[in-house]
Amino acid sequence: MKVLNVPLSPAPSDAEEFILPPKRAPKSSVNIPHNTYPRLLQIKDYVSISKLAERNHLTDNNRDDWKIRMHCMLINCDITEYTDRTIKRPDPSENPAGAQNWDKNDSWAQQVIMQNVTSSQINHIRWKTTSKEMVLALVDTHNNQAHQTVNYIQTLLYEMKAAKGSDIVAHLNILKSYRDHVSRFPNAEFHIYNTCFKSIILGSLLERWQHFIEPYNSNVNNPNDPDLKRKMKSDFFISLLCEEYNIEKNCNNNHANASVNLVSNQKSGSASKSLATRISDCKQEVHK
C-alpha cells in the first residue's frame, strides 16, 4: 500500500501566531494510508463548539481576547493544521480523494473563522480562498490598526471620569481593563505603569476622594520616599479603593434604613433612638 509521510510541523508562521501561541511542540511523523490522508472531518461533531458568543466576535478592539478564545476553538475543531497550512493540499492527480477532503476541511475552517468575526471584519476576508489567507488578512489588518487602537484606549483612560453616584468598583475595573489592554502590546514604551496609572485614577474620581488617594500617590519631589504607601502597586491600590467604596456604600444603606425605621417607629408611637444616634452607631460598627 502506498503511504504518504506527514512532515513535522514547521516554525510558526504569521498566521499561526495570530491565533496560536508562538511555541508548539512538534508532532511526530506518522505514516497514514494514502487514500485516507487527510481524513474528512465530520462537521456535525464540531458544530456545538464552533461558535463564540456574539459579544466575543472579533472587532477592531478585542483582537487579544479573541485570539485566546479562537486558539482553543481551532484546536477543538481539529482545524489548526489548515489555518497554519501544516497540512498541505495533496496533488489531485496523485490523491484526488485526499485533495477533495482537504478542500472540504479547509472550507470548514473558513466557515469557523467567518462565523466568529463581526461584519466589519468580514470585509477583510471576503475574497480570500483559504483559511490561511483569511488569517493572514486579519494579521495585516490588525497590525496596521495597532497604533490607532493604543491611541484610542489611552484617550479613554485619560478622559474617563466618575460621575456623582457612579459605581466606583465598576469604574475602576474599566480603567484597569484599558490599562491591561495596552500592556498586551509588545512595545513597553506604550505600557502604563504604577505611578502613571495611580495618577490617572486620581484624576478620574470626584474631588471628595482626593484626601483618601493622596497618601498613596508617588512623591513627585522624592523618588526614594521610604513611605511604603506611596510605593504600593496600583492593583493593591485599586483593592483599597474598592474596599473603601463598599464600606461607604454599606454605611449609606444603613443610614437610609435607619431613617425608614425612625419614621415607622414614630408613626407607631414606639420608642426608638434618634436618627443622629443611629448614624453614629452605624459609623462605629462599620469602622470597627
Summary of the structure (lengths in Angstrom):
residues: 288
radius of gyration: 28.8
end to end distance: 81.7
largest distance: 99.4
contacts: 724
relative contact order: 0.07
helix: 63%
strand: 3%
